Amino acid sequence: MWGGPPEPQPTPPSALIFVRWLSRARGPELTGASAPPEVVWNFRLATPALEWAISSIGYHSLRRHTEALKPAITTGAFEEAARSLQSICSTSYPAQISQAIDLLVERFSAGNKLLVCGNGGSAADAMHICAELVGRFFKERRALPAIALNTDPTVLTAWSNDYAYESVFARQVEALAKPGDIVWGISTSGNSKNVVAALKTARERGASTIALTGQGGGAMAEYADVLLAVPLSVTPRVQEAHAVTYHIICEAVEAALCKTLADAGGSK
């Protein structure tokens, strides 16, 4: 059973304007000046159906056009991401990544741990990093001590409710960080207040710090022993570079530690 027209869809405006003009301005004329009122009325009753038909045609035409554009849009997005990543290769950023790798290898080898924190998408990145290190990236090896500070909802909500969200990571750094540990903060802008506070507290506790940010480093730069400031300003491109960055780091740290264990005759 026909249940009426669908939700309004994008329609060429000129078509609807013509239909409405035809109905309201020319209806009596087209049906005859002496036409019975019911004829004029029936003509106007048919107008919504005609509008719906034109609307549907316009919608499906637009949909076909959009479907045809999808491959080009998708390809363009990949090409833009690739250009952004390629542009980083000629900067000092790769050397900064090497510094982070060396620091992590040194501290993991000494038995220290890593604490990572971020908000939103950066919180997901923090968990991703820890999953790669506690679990494995490519090689079978011993687990590496890495903790994401944004994963315990009880601590996050209790401290934020009773005190302040701005210090929710700093409080955990105070509880967990020891001299020689590393605190790795992630923020696209570099200005997330709770991440800045975490790095500051880490410094006070004698821990080293890594800041993974966008261009310039923001407020986090002041408290970073290793600043990984992606030289890009568009947020999605920065976030894509972040993912590539920590994959490079996890792979390199794993490879270095596995080689160290092999050279020492240790177990996996």
N, C-alpha and C positions, 0 to 999 in steps of 0.2 A: 504494500500500500504506500502511495506517495505521501510522505509526511511533511511536505512543504519544502521550500528552497533551502539550500545549505547556508552555512555561514557566509557572509559577504566575502568575496574574493577580489583581488586586484583586477580592475577592469579599465580598458581604455576610456578615459573620461568623455571623449567626444561622442562615443556611442551612446552612453547613458544620457548625456545632455540631449541628444537628438530624440531619444525615445520619450523623455519627459516633456520636451517641447511639443512633440507630436501629440501627446495625450492631452496636455493642459491647454495648449494654445490652438491646435488645429483639430482636435477631436470632433467638435460639432460640425466644423466645416467639411471634414472628410466623410462624416456619416450623413451629411446632408442637413441643411438648415431646418428642413421640415421633418427630420427623422424623429421617430418617437423617442422619448427620454430614455426608455430602456435600452435602445440601441447604443446611444451615447454612453450610457452607464456600463454596458457590456464591453464596449471598446476600452473604457478606462479600467475595468476589472482585468482585462487581458494584459495591461501594461506591466504590472509586476512580474508576470510570467515571462514576458518578453525581456524585461530587464535582467531577470535571473538567467535566461538563456544566453544573453550577450555576456553577462558576468562570467558564466561558466566557460564560454568560449575563450574569453580573455584570460581567465585563470589557467586553463589548460595550455593556451599558447605561451603564457609566461613560464609555466612549468617546463614545457618542452625546451624553451630557450635556456632556462636555468640548468636543466639536465645536460644540455649540450656544452655549457660553460664549465661544468664541474671538473672535468679532467684538466682544463687549462688553469683553473683556480688552484687545484691541488698541486699540480706541477710547479706553478709559480711560487707557492708557499715553500716547497722543498728547495727551490732554487734560491729563494731569498735567505732561507736558513743556512744553506751551503755557502752563500756569499759572505754572510756574517761570520761564520766560523773560519772561512778562508782568510778574511781580513785580519783575524787575530794572530795568524801565524807570523806576520811581519812585525809584531809588537814585542814588548818585553814580557808579556803575559806567560808564554811557555816557560821562561826562566823562573818566574815566580812559582809556577806549579812544581818545578824541580826542587825548589826550596822547601815546599810543603812536604813533598815526598821524603826528602832527606830527614826532616824533623820527625816525621811519623816513624820512619824506620828506626831512627836512633832511639826514640822513646819507647816504642814497642819492644825493641831488643833489650832495653833496660828494665822491662817489666812494668812500665807505666801504662796508663789507660787514656782513652779518648772520650770526651764528653762533647756532644753536638747539640745545637739548638737552633730553632727558627720558627717562624709563624706561617700558617697557611701552606702554600706550596713549598716554602722553605722548610716547614716542619716535615712534610713528606720527604723532602730531600735528606733531612737529618736521619730519618728512619731508614731510608734507602742506603745511605752510607754505612750505618751501623749493621744493617743486614748483610751487606757485602763483606764486612770485616769480621763479624762474629761467625757468619756462615762461611761462604767461600765465593771467590770471583771466578777463577779458572782452575786453580790447583787445589789438590788435597793437602791440608796443612792443619796446624793447631789453630784453635779459635783465638781471635784477637779481642781484647777487652774494649768494647765501644758501647756507649750508652747514649741514646737520644733522650734529652731532657723534656721533650714535649709529649711523651707517651703515657704518662701516669695521670689520668683524669682526676684522681683524688687529690694529689698534690697540687695540680694546676688550679682546680676549682677552690680548694680550701684556702690556699695562700692568696689567690686573687680575690676571693670573697672577703677574707678577714684583713688583708693588708692591701696589696696592689699588684696588678698584673705586670707592671713595669719591673718588678723585682722577682718575678716567679722563677726565672732561670738563675739569677744571681744567688737566690737562696739555695738552690740545689747545688750550684757550684761550691758554695760555702760548705755544704754538707759532704760533698763527694770528692772535690779536687784536692790533690796533694801536690807538693813541689815535684816538678818533673812531669806531671800530667799535661795533657793538651786539651784546651777548650776551643772548639771550632764553631764559630757563629756564622749563620747564613742569613742574608737579607739583600734583596734585589736593590733596594735604595741605599743600604748601608746605614740607615737611620732608625731602624726598629729599636725603640728605647730599651726593651727588655733584653735584647741581644747585646746592645752596647753595654748595659749594666753587667751582663754575664762576663763579657771580656774584661771589663774593669775589675770585677771581683777576682777573676782568674789571675790577673796580674798581681793583685794583693795577696793571693794565696801561693804565689811562687810557681804557678802553672804557666806554660807557654800558650800562645793564642794564634789561631788562624782565622782570618776574616774572608769570607767568600761573598762578594758584593757585585754591584754594577759599577759603571764608570766613576772614577774618583774615590770610591770607598766610603763616602759619607762620614758620619761621626764614628763609625767603627774603625776607621783607619788609624786613629790616635792610639787605639789599644791593641793593634795587631802586630805580632812579631813577624808574621807572614801575611801580607795583604794580597789576596787574589781578587783584584778589581777588574772584572771583565770590561774591556774597553768598548762597550756598546751602551746605548742609552734606551733602546726600545725594550720594554719589559719582557715580552715573550722571547726575544732573541737572547737576552741576558740569561733567562731561565734555561733555555736550550744549551747555552754555553756552560752553565753550571752543571748540568747533567753530564756533559762530555768531560768537564774538568774532574769531577769526582770519580768518574769511571776510570780516567787515566790514572788518578792517584791510587785508587784501590788496586788496580791491576799492577802498577809499578811497586807498590808497597808489598803486595803479596809475593811478587816475583823476587824481590830483594830478600825478604825474610825466608822464603823457601830456599834460596841459594845459601843464605847464612846457615840455616839448619843443615843443609846438605854438606857444606864445607866443614861443619863442626861434627859431622857424623851423627846428628840427632835424628829423632823420629819426625814424622810428618806433623 
